[in-house]
Amino acid sequence: MTEEKEWVDWQNTKVLQKAVVIDGGGNVLTLKRVETGPASRLGKWDLPGGSLEPKDLVKGTKPNIEGLRREVEQETGLRIADIESIFVDSWVFSRSPGDILGMAIGYRARVSGIMPTVTLSGEHTESKWLTKEEALNMDFGDDGGLHKSILQKV
């Protein structure tokens, strides 16, 4: 007798997207998070990106790509092209009112020029264009190895 599988409809889902933004010279963009506020990993290094928001969920669009473009442009002022998914991971964590399915998607995204000027949002205080090896040595804080795992796929 075959056991019937139950469909799981996750009402509480967080989709985190990060981009390894690469310029025409092969440099990788890193951002330093603000030192104070409600955000996590304060003062640590970061890759551009963030969580999908309800406004990204528009029928007929690819919310992951549109959400990533929005986040990168908002955080850096840069327009990205040639987006390619390179990393996926998931986990379950608890937060009131219950369990949440966390999904992380990492992308490789290219920008025109070499070390184009970055215009930071209020979420970050500094930007650096680095080699992949230099970026892998940055302090990303307590992220479970997420940022370095994504960088290693480039």
Order of alpha helices (4+ residues) and beta strands (2+ residues): beta-beta-beta-beta-alpha-beta-beta-beta-alpha-alpha
